[in-house]
Amino acid sequence: MSTDITPDSMMVDHCLSCARQVESPNADARPEGEISLVVLHSISLPPGAFGGDDIEALFTNQLDWDAHPFFQSIRGLRVSAHLLIRRDGGCVQFVPFDRRAWHAGRSRWQSRQALNDFSVGIELEGDARPFTHAQYERLAQVLLALEHRYPHIEARKWVTHEQIAPLRKTDPGPSFDHQYLARLMAG
């Protein structure tokens, strides 16, 4: 993993210094201010397409619902994530980490519900295909920065959308390599 970015240098006022900032209206105040969990997701819009502007348009309520037949199935959806990590490792931050993004939906982890209240949602641009080395490297850097900045996030602990909503969600899916990410984080 690249050592030119340290956890201390990555975070400024609850935002990543390495991320392009694009504000999403789909966010609000955290009820307790707690940040203690990271939820990993994956997304491609339209399904199977990478590199376009449709994910940003979805998270900012600007998606042209008529631009692709799939978009009719998500018409009117109001969602966001704190961060999107593109295939090339580039980042887009939609919601500062101290605010609540709308990413987890109906979900449960251990004995807790309403996970948006205390979690950070990170989307990886992807689908069933393997994620890129650049994505894993950036994700490891981001997770280390989050652990450093928010002490309630347990070290080397993250959950996936499929783990918190197993009857509804399958992302980031079987191509997500948990062990590889753990090795990168261990340095």
C-alpha positions in Angstrom: 0.0 0.0 0.0 1.2 3.5 -0.8 2.8 5.3 2.2 2.4 8.8 0.8 -1.0 9.1 2.4 -1.2 8.8 6.2 -4.4 8.5 8.2 -3.7 12.0 9.7 -3.3 13.6 6.3 -6.5 12.1 4.8 -9.2 13.7 6.9 -10.2 17.4 7.1 -13.4 18.3 8.9 -15.0 14.9 8.5 -14.1 14.8 4.8 -11.4 13.0 2.8 -8.8 15.4 1.5 -8.2 13.0 -1.5 -11.9 12.9 -2.5 -13.8 15.2 -4.9 -16.6 16.7 -2.9 -20.1 16.4 -4.4 -22.9 17.2 -1.9 -25.9 14.9 -1.7 -29.2 16.2 -0.4 -29.9 12.6 0.8 -28.4 13.1 4.2 -29.2 14.5 7.6 -27.9 14.8 11.2 -26.9 11.7 13.1 -29.2 11.4 16.1 -26.4 10.6 18.5 -23.3 11.6 16.6 -21.8 8.1 17.0 -19.7 6.6 14.2 -18.9 3.0 15.0 -19.4 0.9 11.9 -18.4 0.8 8.2 -20.7 -0.8 5.7 -19.2 -1.7 2.3 -21.5 -1.7 -0.8 -21.1 -2.0 -4.6 -22.9 -0.2 -7.4 -22.8 0.1 -11.1 -25.3 2.2 -13.1 -26.7 1.1 -15.3 -25.9 -2.4 -14.2 -22.5 -3.5 -15.6 -21.4 0.0 -16.7 -18.5 1.7 -15.1 -17.0 5.2 -15.3 -20.2 7.3 -16.1 -21.9 10.0 -14.2 -25.1 8.0 -13.3 -24.0 7.0 -9.8 -23.3 10.7 -8.9 -26.6 11.6 -10.5 -28.5 9.1 -8.5 -26.9 10.2 -5.2 -27.7 13.9 -6.0 -31.3 13.3 -7.2 -30.4 14.3 -10.8 -30.6 10.9 -12.5 -32.5 11.0 -15.9 -35.0 8.2 -15.2 -35.6 7.8 -19.0 -32.0 7.5 -20.0 -31.9 3.7 -19.5 -34.6 1.1 -19.1 -33.2 -0.1 -15.8 -33.6 3.3 -14.2 -37.4 2.9 -14.3 -37.0 0.1 -11.6 -35.3 2.6 -9.2 -37.3 5.7 -10.2 -37.7 8.1 -7.4 -35.1 6.4 -5.2 -33.5 8.8 -2.7 -30.2 7.3 -1.5 -26.6 8.3 -0.8 -23.4 7.0 0.5 -20.6 8.8 2.3 -18.0 7.8 -0.3 -17.7 6.2 -3.8 -14.5 4.5 -4.8 -14.2 4.4 -8.5 -12.5 1.6 -10.5 -9.3 3.7 -10.8 -9.2 4.3 -7.0 -10.5 7.9 -7.3 -13.0 9.0 -4.6 -16.1 11.0 -4.6 -17.5 12.1 -1.2 -21.2 12.8 -1.0 -21.8 13.2 2.7 -19.3 14.3 5.4 -18.7 11.4 7.8 -20.2 13.2 10.8 -23.6 13.3 9.0 -26.0 10.4 8.3 -26.0 9.1 4.7 -29.0 7.0 3.5 -27.2 3.8 2.4 -28.1 0.9 4.7 -31.9 0.8 4.4 -33.7 -1.8 6.5 -30.8 -3.6 8.1 -29.5 -5.2 11.3 -26.0 -5.8 12.7 -25.7 -7.8 15.9 -28.5 -6.4 18.1 -28.7 -3.0 16.5 -31.0 -1.6 13.8 -31.2 1.8 12.1 -27.6 1.4 11.0 -27.5 4.7 9.0 -27.5 6.4 12.4 -24.0 5.2 13.3 -22.4 3.8 10.2 -20.3 5.1 7.3 -21.4 3.8 3.9 -18.7 3.2 1.3 -19.7 2.3 -2.3 -17.2 0.5 -4.6 -17.9 0.9 -8.2 -18.5 -2.6 -9.3 -20.6 -5.6 -9.8 -20.0 -9.4 -9.9 -16.6 -8.8 -11.6 -13.4 -8.6 -9.4 -12.7 -5.2 -7.9 -9.4 -3.5 -8.9 -6.2 -3.3 -7.0 -6.6 0.5 -7.0 -9.9 0.2 -5.3 -8.6 -2.1 -2.6 -5.6 0.1 -2.0 -7.8 3.2 -1.7 -10.3 1.4 0.5 -7.6 0.2 2.9 -6.3 3.8 3.2 -9.8 5.1 3.8 -10.6 2.4 6.4 -7.3 3.2 8.3 -8.1 6.9 8.3 -11.6 6.2 9.6 -10.3 4.0 12.4 -7.8 6.7 13.3 -10.3 9.5 13.3 -13.3 7.8 14.9 -12.2 5.7 17.8 -15.5 3.8 18.1 -14.8 2.0 14.8 -13.3 -1.3 15.7 -9.8 -1.8 14.1 -9.9 -4.0 11.0 -13.6 -4.4 11.2 -16.1 -3.7 8.4 -19.3 -5.3 7.3 -20.9 -5.7 3.9 -24.4 -4.8 2.8 -25.2 -8.4 2.3 -24.3 -9.1 6.0 -26.6 -6.4 7.3 -29.5 -7.1 5.0 -29.1 -10.7 3.9 -32.6 -11.2 2.6 -32.5 -8.0 0.5 -29.0 -7.4 -0.7 -26.0 -9.3 -2.1 -23.4 -6.6 -2.5 -20.5 -6.3 -2.7 -20.8 -9.9 -3.6 -18.6 -13.0 -3.9 -15.9 -11.2 -5.9 -15.1 -9.0 -2.9 -11.8 -10.3 -1.4 -12.0 -9.8 2.4 -8.6 -11.4 3.0 -6.8 -9.3 0.4 -8.2 -6.1 2.0 -7.1 -7.3 5.4 -3.6 -8.0 4.1 -3.4 -4.5 2.6 -4.5 -2.9 5.9 -2.0 -4.9 7.8 0.7 -3.3 5.7 
